[in-house]
Each structure stands twice: as structure tokens, then as C-alpha cells.
């Protein structure tokens, strides 16, 4: 089994010190950290970043406030489908997509893989397909109009346990193990995605946190990101509670579980270096 960390989208917001923790007030660097997993049932893609059509028509498909406010870099070569080709793999072999949630910068690449089965929680599917007025900026209908092959997973009592978290096995009988770990708060059906990696695990936490400093005790988040997380959260109390649980997991099981989020460029580079 091979697992590859890629970035399928780049954002460069102004005010690096406040939004990414990088020094200065110029433009920071925000990535869309996705995973490409070579499994016994083809390729599994965790998050898709922004897609081909998003790069062709960024203002229409992503919305002008997102494009301008976050400094989205228009780069057709930086999409998941092109990154997969760059790895020497065939995008047609992507059999499964496991988004942490369906925000525009996590699900924008879905139309590039129309034959893949898309695994999401029932709560996330419900709010994304019928978004409220408040949520229409984050869930873009363009990303779902092609009719994704949804595989809806129910969460609740009866799931397996994983380091104290409830889990849902995504692909029974497939190597490596891929689990949905419900982490609601940022969005209604937000999840982490745990992937067995040798003797340990990699937990992709999506947007459960945005910066590695948030896993420190006490957490030290850049002020702009901390404010943004609270404003956009579907349930901020749940988000904070799950972030604390992740902090405790990182402290107690760092020898067994690596944690990464979707947007921290230092974590992405760490995973790439580790794979070299």
C-alpha cells in the first residue's frame, strides 16, 4: 500500500501572521491537503480540493468573495486529477472518494471523478444538497450537478470504537482500513478520515482544526483563523469539544496516530518529507 499527500488547491490570503501563523502581513500559504491511497480496490481519494472547472471559472463556481477573500491561486495543474497523473497513476482508477465534508474547497474536484463512489455521512449529505441561505456560499451546487454516486453512511450508536472515538468502516474487506471518524462542528456532518498506515494510523482531520498550533496545550491559534473557525462553524460548541478530543489524542497516542488537517502547509510538507 502506498499513500501520497498532495495539495489540490492553493490559497494565499493577506495577513499571513493572522491567518496562517507565517511571519509578516503579506500573503500566507494555505493548501488543500488531500490523500491518494493505493488500495486493494483501486485508488481512494480523501478530499478532492478544487476541481478543473473551478480553475477555469473560479469567480462563478467558487464565488467572488471566496476567490478574492482567500486569494485562490488559479492553477489548472494543481488539481487532484492532475496531481494523480503526476504520480504516474491513472485518475480513472479512483474508485472511492472520502471527503471530510463537502465544502467547496474539499469537494470541488468531485466532477473530475464522476464514476467514483463518494462516501459521506447522512448529515453532511443532507445540508450540502439542500443548503440553507447561510450555507449556499460553502456548498456549491456546481460540484454536485453531475450526480455523484453517493454512499451515505449513518453515524450513531452501534459503530466501532477507535481510540475512544466512534468510527464507521468505509470499505469493508479492503486494504488498507479506511474509517470515518465523526467530528461534527465545523459542518453538520464533518468527519475525520483514519487510514491504517503500517503499524499506525494517519488521521486526516479535515477542518476540525486549521493550524498545527491548535493541537498544542494550551492551543495557540492565529487570531484570524480562530475567529473564522468560530464564525463559519455549524455548531461551535461541538467543534471546540472535538478539537479538544483531538488535542488529547495527539498527546496520548502520538506514537500510534499522526494527525493532519486540510490547510496547514507545514503538515503537508512534513508528510511529503516522511514519504521520501
C-alpha positions, 0 to 999 in steps of 0.5 A: 500500500502506498499513500501520497499527500498532495495539495489540490488547491492553493490559497494565499490570503493577506495577513499571513501572521493572522491567518496562517501563523507565517511571519509578516502581513503579506500573503500566507500559504494555505493548501488543500491537503488531500490523500491518494491511497493505493488500495486493494480496490483501486485508488481512494481519494480523501478530499478532492480540493478544487476541481478543473472547472473551478480553475477555469471559472473560479469567480462563478463556481467558487464565488467572488468573495471566496476567490478574492477573500482567500486569494485562490491561486488559479492553477489548472495543474494543481488539481487532484486529477492532475496531481494523480497523473503526476504520480504516474497513476491513472485518475480513472482508477479512483474508485472511492472518494472520502471527503471530510465534508463537502465544502467547496474547497474539499469537494470541488474536484468531485466532477473530475471523478464522476464514476467514483463512489463518494462516501459521506455521512447522512448529515453532511449529505443532507445540508450540502444538497439542500443548503440553507441561505447561510450555507449556499456560499460553502456548498456549491451546487456546481460540484454536485450537478453531475450526480455523484454516486453517493454512499451515505453512511449513518453515524450513531450508536452501534459503530466501532470504537477507535481510540475512544472515538466512534468510527464507521468502516468505509470499505469493508474487506479492503486494504488498507482500513479506511474509517470515518471518524465523526467530528461534527462542528465545523459542518453538520456532518464533518468527519475525520478520515483514519487510514491504517498506515503500517503499524499506525494510523494517519488521521486526516482531520479535515477542518476540525482544526486549521493550524498545527498550533491548535493541537498544542496545550494550551492551543495557540491559534492565529487570531484570524483563523480562530475567529473564522473557525468560530464564525463559519462553524455549524455548531461551535460548541461541538467543534471546540469539544472535538478539537479538544478530543483531538488535542488529547489524542495527539498527546496520548497516542502520538506514537500510534496516530499522526494527525493532519488537517486540510490547510496547514502547509507545514503538515503537508510538507512534513508528510511529503518529507516522511514519504521520501 
